Amino acid sequence: MKCRLLFPTLLLCASAPAWAQTTRPLTGQVLDDTGAGLPGVTVVVQNSTIGATTDASGRFTLNVPASSNVVLTVSYIGFATQTIPVGTQTTLKVSLKSDEKALDDVVVIGYGQVKKSDVTGSIVSVKEEDLKKVPVANVMESLQGKLPGVDIVSSGGSAGAAVNITVRGNRSITASNGPLFIVDGVQYNSIQDINPNDIAGMEVLKDAASTAIYGARGANGVIIVTTKKGTAGKTRVNINSYYGSTDKVFYPKVNDAAEYVAQKREANRTTGLWNSVADDAKIFTNLELQAIADGTSTNWADLLLRHGVQQEHQLSIAGGSEKTKFYLSADYYNEQGLFRKDDLHRYSFRANLDQALNDKVRIGLQNQLTYYNQNQRRDPTNQANKITPLTTPYAADGTLVLYPNNTAFLNPLADEQEGNYENNTRTTRTFSTAYVSYQILPSLNFRSNLGLTLSNGRVGIFQGQYTLDRNGQVAQSSYGTQFDTNWSWENILNYNKTFGDHSLSATGVTSLLTFNTENSNAQGRNQLLAYQQYFALANANQQVGINSAYVDSKLISFTGRVQYGYKGRYLLTLTGREDRSSKLATGKKGSFFPSAAVAWRLIDERFMKDLTAVTDLKLRVSYGRAGNYDVPAYSSQSLLTRIPFAFGETGAAGYTFANRIGNPDLGWEISLTKNVGLDFGFFNNRVTGSVDVYDTHTSDLLLNRFLPLTSGVSFITQNIGETRNRGVE
């Protein structure tokens, strides 16, 4: 018996060292084409479940089979995937090459990024080079007519005019229809502050499946902006500068004096009032008759309009090491409008810093500082078109003729006289974000984003007695200030894992946003010293009024998203978000917004293999629910306003309801969106495109219902009405 047990025992002991040697350690580092370490690179042993992710310095450690036939697959977004035979090596250095095509296949989505082939929603990507083709003050102007389903319209022709943007039309009637802007992961709607040369790329999220992760904020679409970051290697300095002129696109032809006289004679000939030059005194004033005799002809539009000027000068510095990366930028933009006293000066500074503290923890800071100095004026061309060319703007002594038409209309050049008119706005805005990222496991990451926007603005307006706004009445001045403070804090947990043919990604987000505005305004008339303009309003003979306001609101949200893929062919995305807004009524403050999307990559099916001309084909279907709460704060509450009372000869203050009465049942504006899309590519993707059909039904619109005068108030904001948006892109 002892002999029988001895041999198996010896055999077991002899085989134990063989088992212990079936794997061996392998260490390595993955570098980019500049020699800097690449964090987050996936390193996998082919035909196995063994893998790792590189740390902040690009290093990794694996236990690989002891065999010399081990082969590694090294992949990273934006770089060409490499296959590396290990052989008997115990340490490796792998250098990945940048792949622009691979980078183009990456799409930024809410709180993450995916391969373009894995997108299940309707998203349009804009690359850096597309943003630089047209020099503009607002980066969105360079994309006019280039984004399907996105309308971009300038609000006017003045310097620095605002840009109105809508994604797939207007859903709401009184609430905002503008999209949500996300800059480096944080909400920031002053997109005009950001220099186009500082932007690395943009994504426009259009359907409910794509925007659902932003909940109510994304009801009107989402535009994600990613600014440039530093890279390891040599420090790079870039200078961008341009100078150009602007002109009116079209201006209606204006009659000169001869044409005006002929037209007026013909008009009166048909009535029998004029038959010959001898009848001119019947239809022209004495001043006009003298102008005809003198050959006077004034083109008022030519006196007012000029060639505008645009110029911009930007300097950027980028660089860093494996652990520290930086991007610095300074920019000056100046625009001289088509009218005098219409100009804009913008100064902006940006600093992006990323720091790896160790293999698991990274921190970063982005800061945008912008200063505006803008002068505006009323459009004088409407006034100019009312004045006949048989008038002159200046008298013989060079002074301005205030009423060329003999008191009918004020001279449209009046606002341009020194010290007569001023409308100046100065704004300082800073946008700062900070993040900390902790790689808990190779497949699990936690990130916390903190954002702060501070905006301090001042508007001063002085309208002299003889300006287009006052037209002979006493001068008026106003001085207003506004201070905005917006905080955002978001905590994001991301999980990504691949199990053979299955891929799973899960995202959880908690979000808190606060919005605070303080403003004040003072007005006065008939300043004793005109040169004081809108300063020292206490010296005005008449104080029109003093007003101030304070507005505060909050939004808290909880979000979850799951993305599943099988063989990269069948894709599913489920998203849900709970939003709670302080603007809405008690019991109606919160709402849940879910969405679902599926995609089928037909190109990967066997029945497509023989269609060599087709290189990409994917079908997408999505459905989701979104909300809108963008109404004035306190709309669910009734506000009071002061009215004067008198007791005998003694005045006393009283209060009554303001024009709007509160609605204790005020709730969410709800939009339901269906979307079917097809992405295609032909001839090795030389021809690519997509077609989307969408249908959005919005109910419970936030509308003002006007009330009878006998109620004592003007209107109430209620959830009434519906809209429907349908289209093909």
C-alpha positions in Angstrom: 0.0 0.0 0.0 2.8 2.4 0.9 4.5 1.6 -2.5 1.3 2.3 -4.3 0.9 5.7 -2.7 4.5 6.8 -3.1 4.6 6.9 -6.9 1.5 9.2 -7.3 2.9 11.4 -4.5 6.3 11.8 -6.2 4.6 12.4 -9.5 2.4 15.2 -8.0 5.5 16.8 -6.4 7.4 16.6 -9.7 4.6 18.2 -11.7 4.0 21.1 -9.2 7.0 23.1 -10.5 5.7 22.6 -14.1 2.3 24.1 -13.1 4.0 27.1 -11.4 5.8 27.9 -14.6 2.8 27.9 -16.9 2.7 31.8 -16.7 5.4 34.4 -16.5 5.4 38.1 -15.8 5.7 40.6 -18.6 6.1 44.4 -18.1 6.2 47.1 -20.7 5.5 50.7 -21.7 3.4 52.1 -24.5 4.6 55.3 -26.1 3.2 57.7 -28.6 5.1 58.9 -31.7 6.8 61.7 -29.6 8.1 59.2 -27.1 5.7 60.1 -24.3 3.8 57.4 -22.3 0.2 56.8 -23.3 -2.3 56.2 -20.4 -5.4 54.1 -20.9 -4.0 51.9 -23.7 -5.6 48.4 -23.9 -3.1 45.5 -24.0 -4.5 42.1 -24.6 -3.1 38.6 -25.1 -4.6 37.3 -28.4 -7.0 34.4 -28.1 -7.3 34.8 -24.3 -9.0 36.8 -21.6 -5.7 38.2 -20.3 -5.3 41.9 -20.5 -4.4 45.2 -18.8 -4.7 49.0 -19.2 -1.6 51.2 -19.1 -1.2 53.6 -16.2 -0.5 57.4 -16.4 3.0 56.7 -17.6 2.0 54.2 -20.2 3.3 51.2 -18.2 1.6 47.8 -17.8 2.2 44.4 -16.2 0.8 41.1 -17.3 1.1 37.4 -16.4 1.3 35.8 -19.8 1.6 32.1 -20.8 5.1 30.7 -20.5 5.0 29.8 -24.2 7.2 31.8 -26.6 4.2 32.0 -29.0 2.4 34.8 -27.1 1.1 37.7 -29.2 -0.1 41.0 -27.8 -2.7 43.3 -29.4 -2.2 47.0 -28.4 -5.0 49.4 -29.2 -5.9 53.0 -28.3 -8.4 55.5 -29.7 -6.7 57.7 -32.3 -3.8 55.4 -32.9 -3.2 52.5 -35.2 -3.7 49.1 -33.5 -0.5 47.0 -33.3 0.1 43.2 -33.0 3.3 42.4 -31.1 4.9 38.9 -30.9 6.4 38.6 -27.4 8.7 35.7 -27.9 10.9 35.1 -24.8 11.0 38.8 -23.8 10.2 39.9 -20.3 10.0 43.6 -21.0 8.6 45.5 -24.0 8.5 49.0 -25.4 5.7 49.6 -27.9 5.4 52.8 -30.0 2.0 53.6 -31.4 1.6 55.7 -34.5 -1.1 58.4 -34.7 -3.9 57.4 -37.1 -6.0 60.3 -38.3 -8.6 57.9 -39.7 -8.9 56.2 -36.4 -9.3 59.6 -34.7 -12.1 60.5 -37.1 -13.9 57.4 -36.1 -14.2 58.6 -32.5 -17.4 60.4 -31.4 -17.7 62.2 -28.1 -21.0 61.5 -26.3 -22.4 62.6 -23.0 -19.9 61.7 -20.3 -17.7 59.6 -22.6 -16.7 58.7 -26.1 -17.3 55.7 -28.4 -16.3 54.5 -31.8 -18.4 55.9 -34.6 -19.4 52.4 -35.5 -20.9 51.9 -32.1 -23.1 55.1 -32.1 -26.8 54.3 -31.7 -28.1 57.9 -31.8 -28.2 60.8 -34.2 -24.9 62.7 -33.9 -23.0 65.0 -36.2 -19.2 65.5 -35.6 -17.3 68.6 -36.5 -13.5 68.4 -36.8 -11.0 71.1 -36.0 -10.2 72.0 -39.6 -13.9 72.7 -40.3 -13.9 75.5 -37.6 -11.1 77.5 -39.1 -12.2 77.9 -42.6 -14.3 81.1 -42.0 -13.0 83.8 -39.6 -15.9 84.8 -37.3 -16.5 86.2 -33.8 -18.8 83.3 -32.9 -17.6 79.8 -33.8 -21.1 78.7 -34.6 -21.3 81.2 -37.5 -18.6 79.2 -39.3 -20.9 76.2 -39.4 -23.9 77.9 -41.0 -25.4 75.6 -43.6 -23.0 72.7 -42.8 -24.9 70.8 -40.1 -28.1 69.0 -41.1 -31.0 69.8 -38.9 -29.2 72.7 -37.2 -30.4 76.3 -38.0 -27.8 79.0 -37.3 -29.0 82.6 -37.9 -27.3 85.9 -36.9 -29.7 88.1 -34.9 -28.5 91.2 -36.8 -25.7 92.9 -38.7 -24.2 94.8 -35.8 -20.7 94.0 -34.5 -20.8 91.0 -32.3 -24.5 90.3 -33.0 -25.8 87.2 -31.2 -26.4 84.0 -33.0 -29.6 82.1 -32.7 -29.3 78.3 -32.9 -32.0 75.7 -33.1 -31.6 71.9 -33.5 -34.5 70.3 -35.5 -36.7 73.4 -35.2 -38.6 75.1 -32.4 -40.4 72.9 -30.0 -41.5 75.5 -27.5 -43.3 78.8 -28.0 -42.3 80.8 -24.9 -39.6 78.7 -23.3 -36.0 78.6 -24.8 -35.4 76.6 -27.9 -31.6 77.0 -27.8 -29.4 73.9 -27.4 -27.3 73.1 -24.4 -23.5 73.7 -24.7 -21.1 71.4 -22.9 -17.5 72.6 -22.8 -15.0 70.1 -21.5 -17.7 68.3 -19.7 -19.4 71.3 -18.0 -22.3 73.5 -19.1 -21.4 76.8 -20.6 -23.8 78.7 -22.9 -21.5 81.7 -23.7 -20.0 79.9 -26.7 -19.0 83.2 -28.2 -16.3 83.6 -25.6 -14.3 80.7 -27.0 -11.9 81.3 -29.8 -12.3 78.8 -32.7 -8.6 78.2 -32.7 -8.9 76.8 -29.1 -11.4 74.1 -30.1 -10.3 70.6 -31.0 -13.8 69.3 -32.1 -17.5 69.5 -31.6 -20.4 67.0 -31.6 -24.1 67.9 -32.1 -26.5 65.5 -30.4 -29.9 65.6 -32.0 -32.2 62.8 -31.1 -33.6 61.8 -27.7 -31.3 58.8 -27.3 -28.2 61.0 -27.6 -29.5 63.8 -25.4 -31.3 61.9 -22.8 -28.3 61.6 -20.5 -28.5 65.4 -20.1 -32.2 65.2 -19.2 -34.2 68.4 -19.3 -31.2 70.5 -20.2 -30.8 68.6 -23.5 -34.4 68.8 -24.6 -33.4 71.2 -27.5 -30.3 69.3 -28.5 -26.8 69.3 -27.1 -23.6 70.7 -28.6 -20.4 69.2 -27.0 -17.3 71.3 -27.3 -13.8 69.8 -26.6 -11.0 72.4 -26.3 -7.4 71.6 -27.1 -5.1 70.0 -24.6 -1.3 69.9 -24.3 0.6 66.8 -25.4 3.9 65.4 -24.2 7.0 66.3 -26.3 8.4 69.5 -27.7 6.7 72.7 -26.8 4.7 74.1 -29.8 4.0 77.7 -30.5 1.2 78.7 -33.0 0.3 82.2 -34.2 -3.0 82.7 -36.0 -3.8 86.2 -37.4 -6.2 87.6 -40.0 -7.5 90.9 -41.2 -10.5 91.4 -43.4 -13.3 93.8 -44.4 -17.1 93.4 -44.4 -19.8 95.0 -46.5 -23.5 94.9 -46.7 -24.9 92.0 -48.7 -27.7 93.9 -50.2 -29.2 97.4 -49.8 -32.3 98.5 -51.7 -31.5 101.0 -54.4 -32.3 104.6 -53.3 -33.5 107.2 -55.7 -31.2 110.2 -56.3 -32.6 113.7 -56.5 -33.4 113.5 -60.3 -35.2 110.2 -59.9 -37.1 111.3 -56.9 -38.3 114.5 -58.6 -39.4 112.6 -61.7 -41.2 110.0 -59.6 -43.0 112.6 -57.5 -44.0 114.6 -60.7 -45.4 111.4 -62.3 -47.3 110.4 -59.1 -49.0 113.8 -59.0 -49.6 113.9 -62.8 -51.9 110.9 -62.5 -54.0 112.9 -60.0 -54.1 116.0 -62.2 -52.1 118.1 -59.7 -49.0 118.4 -61.9 -48.8 118.8 -65.6 -45.6 120.7 -66.2 -42.6 122.2 -64.4 -44.7 125.3 -63.8 -46.7 123.2 -61.4 -43.6 122.3 -59.2 -44.6 124.8 -56.6 -47.8 122.8 -56.0 -46.0 119.6 -55.0 -42.6 120.7 -53.7 -41.7 122.9 -50.7 -39.7 126.0 -51.0 -36.6 124.2 -49.6 -37.1 121.4 -52.2 -37.5 123.9 -55.0 -34.2 125.6 -54.0 -32.5 122.2 -53.8 -33.7 121.4 -57.3 -32.3 124.7 -58.6 -29.0 124.1 -56.8 -28.7 120.5 -58.0 -28.6 119.1 -54.5 -28.7 115.3 -54.2 -27.9 113.4 -51.0 -27.6 109.7 -50.6 -28.3 109.3 -46.9 -27.4 105.6 -46.8 -24.0 106.3 -48.2 -23.4 108.8 -45.4 -24.3 106.3 -42.8 -22.8 103.0 -44.1 -19.2 102.2 -44.2 -17.0 99.1 -44.9 -16.6 97.1 -41.7 -13.4 95.6 -40.5 -12.6 92.3 -38.7 -9.3 91.3 -37.3 -8.1 88.6 -34.9 -4.7 87.7 -33.5 -4.1 84.5 -31.4 -1.1 83.0 -29.8 -1.1 79.5 -28.3 1.6 77.5 -26.5 1.2 73.7 -25.9 3.5 71.0 -24.6 4.3 68.9 -21.5 5.8 65.7 -20.2 4.4 62.3 -19.5 2.8 63.5 -16.4 2.2 67.2 -17.0 0.5 68.7 -20.0 -0.4 72.3 -20.7 -2.2 74.5 -23.3 -2.1 78.3 -23.1 -3.8 80.7 -25.4 -4.3 84.5 -25.7 -6.6 86.1 -28.3 -7.7 89.6 -29.4 -10.7 90.1 -31.7 -11.9 93.4 -33.0 -14.8 94.2 -35.3 -15.8 97.6 -36.6 -19.5 97.5 -37.8 -21.1 98.9 -40.8 -22.1 102.0 -38.8 -20.0 104.4 -36.8 -20.3 103.9 -33.0 -20.8 100.2 -33.6 -17.8 98.1 -32.6 -16.6 95.2 -30.5 -13.3 94.5 -28.7 -12.8 91.0 -27.2 -9.8 89.8 -25.2 -9.7 86.2 -24.1 -7.3 84.0 -22.3 -7.3 80.2 -21.9 -5.2 77.8 -19.8 -5.7 74.0 -19.8 -3.6 71.9 -17.4 -3.6 68.1 -16.9 -1.5 66.4 -14.2 -1.0 62.7 -13.4 -0.4 62.4 -9.7 0.3 58.7 -9.9 -0.7 55.6 -11.9 -4.3 56.0 -10.9 -5.1 59.6 -10.1 -5.2 62.5 -12.6 -6.3 66.1 -12.0 -6.9 68.9 -14.4 -7.9 72.6 -14.6 -9.4 74.6 -17.4 -9.9 78.3 -17.2 -11.4 80.8 -19.8 -11.2 84.5 -19.1 -13.0 86.9 -21.5 -13.4 90.6 -21.5 -15.8 92.5 -23.8 -16.0 96.2 -24.6 -18.8 96.9 -27.0 -20.5 100.0 -28.4 -23.9 99.7 -30.1 -26.3 102.1 -31.7 -29.8 102.1 -33.1 -30.1 101.3 -36.8 -30.4 104.7 -38.5 -31.3 103.5 -42.0 -35.0 103.3 -41.4 -34.9 107.0 -40.5 -32.7 107.8 -43.5 -35.1 106.2 -45.9 -37.8 108.7 -44.9 -35.8 111.7 -45.8 -35.8 113.0 -49.4 -32.5 113.3 -51.3 -33.4 117.0 -51.8 -32.0 117.8 -48.4 -28.5 118.4 -47.0 -27.1 117.0 -43.7 -25.0 120.0 -42.9 -25.5 123.8 -43.0 -23.2 126.1 -44.8 -21.2 126.7 -41.6 -20.7 123.0 -41.1 -23.1 122.5 -38.3 -25.6 119.6 -38.4 -29.1 120.3 -39.7 -31.2 118.7 -37.1 -34.4 118.5 -39.2 -33.5 118.4 -42.9 -37.2 117.8 -43.7 -38.2 120.9 -41.8 -39.1 119.2 -38.4 -40.5 116.1 -40.0 -37.7 113.7 -39.3 -34.5 114.1 -37.2 -31.2 113.9 -39.0 -30.1 110.2 -38.9 -26.5 111.5 -38.4 -27.5 113.0 -35.0 -26.4 110.0 -33.0 -22.8 110.3 -34.4 -22.2 113.7 -33.0 -19.6 113.8 -30.3 -21.0 113.4 -26.8 -24.6 113.1 -28.1 -25.1 109.3 -27.9 -23.4 106.5 -26.0 -24.4 102.8 -25.6 -21.5 100.9 -24.0 -21.4 97.4 -22.6 -18.5 96.0 -20.7 -18.5 92.4 -19.5 -15.9 90.3 -17.7 -16.6 86.5 -17.7 -14.6 83.7 -16.3 -15.3 80.0 -16.8 -13.3 77.6 -14.6 -13.5 73.9 -14.4 -11.5 71.4 -12.3 -11.6 67.6 -12.3 -10.1 64.7 -10.5 -10.1 61.2 -12.1 -9.4 58.0 -10.2 -8.9 54.7 -12.1 -10.3 52.4 -9.5 -9.9 49.3 -11.6 -8.8 48.8 -15.3 -12.5 48.7 -16.2 -13.8 51.2 -13.6 -13.2 54.9 -13.4 -14.5 57.7 -11.2 -14.4 61.4 -12.2 -15.6 64.5 -10.4 -16.1 67.7 -12.3 -16.5 71.1 -10.6 -17.5 74.2 -12.7 -17.8 77.8 -11.9 -19.0 80.6 -14.2 -18.7 84.3 -13.0 -20.1 87.1 -15.2 -19.9 90.7 -14.3 -21.5 93.2 -16.7 -22.2 96.9 -16.9 -24.4 98.7 -19.5 -24.3 102.5 -19.7 -26.7 104.4 -22.1 -26.8 108.1 -22.7 -29.4 109.5 -25.2 -29.0 113.2 -25.8 -32.0 115.5 -26.5 -31.5 115.4 -30.3 -31.0 111.6 -30.9 -33.1 109.1 -32.7 -34.4 107.8 -29.4 -35.3 111.1 -27.8 -36.2 113.2 -30.9 -36.2 116.5 -29.1 -37.3 115.4 -25.7 -35.0 115.9 -22.7 -31.9 113.7 -22.5 -32.1 110.4 -20.8 -29.5 108.2 -19.1 -29.4 104.7 -17.6 -26.9 102.6 -15.8 -27.3 98.9 -15.2 -25.2 96.1 -13.7 -25.6 92.4 -13.6 -23.7 89.7 -11.8 -24.2 86.0 -12.6 -22.8 83.1 -10.5 -23.3 79.5 -11.8 -22.0 76.4 -10.1 -22.0 72.9 -11.3 -20.8 69.7 -9.6 -21.0 66.3 -11.3 -19.7 62.9 -10.2 -19.4 60.3 -12.9 -18.7 56.6 -12.6 -17.8 54.8 -15.8 -17.5 51.0 -16.3 -16.2 49.4 -19.5 -15.6 45.7 -20.0 -15.4 43.2 -22.9 -16.3 39.5 -22.4 -15.5 37.6 -25.5 -18.1 38.7 -28.1 -19.9 40.9 -25.5 -19.1 44.5 -24.6 -20.7 46.3 -21.7 -20.5 50.0 -20.7 -22.3 51.6 -17.8 -22.4 55.2 -16.7 -23.8 56.7 -13.5 -24.0 60.5 -12.9 -25.1 62.7 -10.1 -25.4 66.4 -10.9 -26.1 69.6 -9.0 -26.4 73.0 -10.8 -27.1 76.4 -9.2 -27.9 79.6 -11.1 -27.8 83.0 -9.4 -28.4 86.5 -10.9 -28.3 89.9 -9.2 -29.0 93.0 -11.2 -29.7 96.7 -10.7 -30.7 99.6 -12.9 -31.0 103.4 -12.4 -32.5 105.9 -14.9 -32.5 109.7 -14.9 -33.5 112.5 -17.3 -32.1 115.9 -18.2 -28.6 115.6 -16.9 -27.3 119.0 -15.8 -23.9 118.3 -17.3 -24.3 116.3 -20.5 -20.6 115.2 -20.5 -21.4 113.1 -17.4 -23.6 111.0 -19.6 -24.7 107.9 -17.5 -22.6 108.7 -14.5 -23.6 110.8 -11.5 -27.3 110.2 -12.1 -28.1 111.9 -8.8 -27.4 115.2 -10.7 -30.3 114.5 -13.2 -33.2 116.8 -12.8 -35.6 113.8 -12.8 -34.9 110.4 -11.5 -37.0 108.0 -13.5 -36.5 105.0 -11.3 -34.3 102.6 -9.5 -34.8 98.8 -9.8 -32.9 95.8 -8.6 -33.6 92.0 -8.6 -32.3 88.7 -7.3 -33.0 85.4 -8.9 -31.9 82.0 -7.7 -32.7 78.5 -9.0 -31.3 74.9 -8.7 -31.4 71.7 -10.7 -30.5 68.3 -9.2 -30.2 65.2 -11.4 -29.5 61.4 -11.3 -28.5 59.7 -14.5 -27.8 56.1 -15.6 -26.8 54.7 -19.0 -26.1 51.2 -20.2 -24.5 50.3 -23.5 -24.4 46.7 -24.7 -22.9 45.3 -27.9 -22.7 41.8 -29.3 -19.9 41.2 -31.8 -19.9 44.9 -32.5 -22.9 44.1 -34.7 -26.0 44.4 -32.5 -26.0 47.5 -30.3 -28.3 48.6 -27.5 -28.3 51.8 -25.4 -30.7 52.5 -22.5 -30.7 55.8 -20.6 -32.7 57.2 -17.8 -32.4 60.6 -16.0 -34.3 62.0 -13.1 -34.4 65.9 -13.0 -35.7 68.1 -10.2 -36.0 71.8 -10.8 -36.8 74.5 -8.2 -38.5 76.6 -10.8 -41.6 74.3 -11.0 -44.4 73.8 -8.5 -44.4 71.7 -5.4 -45.2 68.1 -6.4 -44.3 68.8 -10.0 -40.6 69.6 -9.6 -39.3 66.2 -10.6 -39.7 64.1 -13.7 -38.1 61.0 -15.2 -36.8 61.0 -18.8 -35.9 57.6 -20.3 -34.7 56.7 -23.8 -33.8 53.5 -25.7 -31.8 53.0 -28.9 -30.8 50.0 -31.0 -28.5 49.7 -33.9 -27.7 46.9 -36.4 -24.5 46.9 -38.4 -25.8 45.2 -41.5 -22.3 45.5 -43.1 -21.0 42.8 -40.7 -23.6 40.2 -41.8 -22.7 37.4 -44.1 -25.2 38.3 -46.7 -23.4 41.6 -47.2 -20.0 40.1 -47.9 -20.5 39.9 -51.7 -21.5 43.6 -52.0 -18.0 44.9 -52.2 -19.1 48.4 -53.2 -20.8 48.8 -49.8 -18.2 49.3 -47.1 -20.5 50.6 -44.3 -24.2 50.1 -43.5 -25.9 50.6 -40.1 -29.5 50.9 -39.2 -30.5 53.0 -36.1 -33.8 53.3 -34.2 -34.4 55.4 -31.1 -37.2 56.6 -28.9 -37.1 58.9 -25.9 -38.7 61.4 -23.6 -37.3 64.8 -22.8 -38.5 67.8 -20.8 -38.2 71.6 -20.7 -38.4 73.8 -17.7 -36.9 77.0 -19.0 -39.3 79.6 -17.6 -38.6 82.5 -15.3 -37.8 81.5 -11.7 -40.8 81.8 -9.3 -43.3 81.3 -12.1 -45.2 79.0 -9.8 -45.6 81.8 -7.2 -47.5 85.0 -7.2 -45.3 88.1 -6.9 -46.2 91.5 -5.3 -45.5 95.0 -6.6 -45.8 98.3 -4.8 -48.5 100.8 -5.5 -49.0 104.3 -3.9 -51.8 104.9 -1.4 -52.7 108.0 0.5 -54.3 108.6 3.9 -55.4 112.1 3.8 -52.4 114.1 2.8 -50.0 111.4 3.9 -48.6 108.9 1.4 -48.3 105.2 2.2 -47.0 102.2 0.3 -49.3 99.4 -0.6 -48.8 96.1 -2.5 -50.8 94.3 -5.1 -50.3 91.3 -7.4 -47.8 91.8 -10.2 -48.9 91.4 -13.8 -48.3 87.6 -13.7 -50.1 85.4 -11.1 -48.4 82.2 -9.9 -49.4 78.8 -11.0 -49.2 76.2 -8.2 -49.6 73.4 -10.8 -46.9 74.4 -13.1 -45.1 71.4 -14.5 -42.7 70.1 -17.2 -43.0 70.7 -20.9 -42.7 67.1 -22.4 -41.3 66.1 -25.8 -41.4 62.5 -27.2 -39.1 61.8 -30.1 -38.9 58.9 -32.6 -35.9 58.6 -34.9 -34.9 56.2 -37.6 -31.5 56.5 -39.2 -29.3 54.8 -41.8 -25.5 55.3 -42.0 -23.8 54.2 -45.2 -20.5 54.2 -47.0 -19.5 53.2 -50.5 -16.3 52.5 -52.4 -14.0 52.1 -49.4 -15.9 54.9 -47.7 -15.0 57.4 -50.4 -18.7 58.3 -50.3 -20.3 58.4 -46.8 -23.5 59.8 -45.4 -26.5 59.3 -43.2 -30.3 59.7 -43.5 -32.5 60.4 -40.5 -36.3 60.6 -40.2 -37.6 62.1 -37.0 -40.8 63.0 -35.3 -41.0 65.1 -32.1 -44.3 65.7 -30.3 -44.3 68.3 -27.6 -47.1 68.6 -25.1 -47.9 70.6 -22.0 -46.3 73.7 -23.5 -45.3 76.4 -21.1 -47.5 79.2 -22.3 -48.8 82.5 -20.9 -52.6 82.5 -20.8 -53.9 86.1 -20.8 -56.6 86.8 -18.3 -59.6 89.2 -18.3 -58.9 92.7 -17.1 -61.5 92.3 -14.4 -59.2 89.7 -12.7 -56.7 92.5 -11.8 -53.7 90.6 -13.4 -52.5 90.2 -16.9 -51.6 86.5 -17.4 -50.6 83.2 -15.9 -48.0 80.6 -17.1 -49.6 77.2 -17.7 -49.0 73.9 -19.3 -51.2 74.2 -22.4 -50.8 73.6 -26.1 -48.9 71.2 -28.3 -46.4 71.3 -31.2 -45.0 68.7 -33.6 -41.7 68.7 -35.5 -41.1 66.2 -38.3 -38.4 66.1 -40.8 -35.9 64.2 -42.9 -32.1 64.9 -42.7 
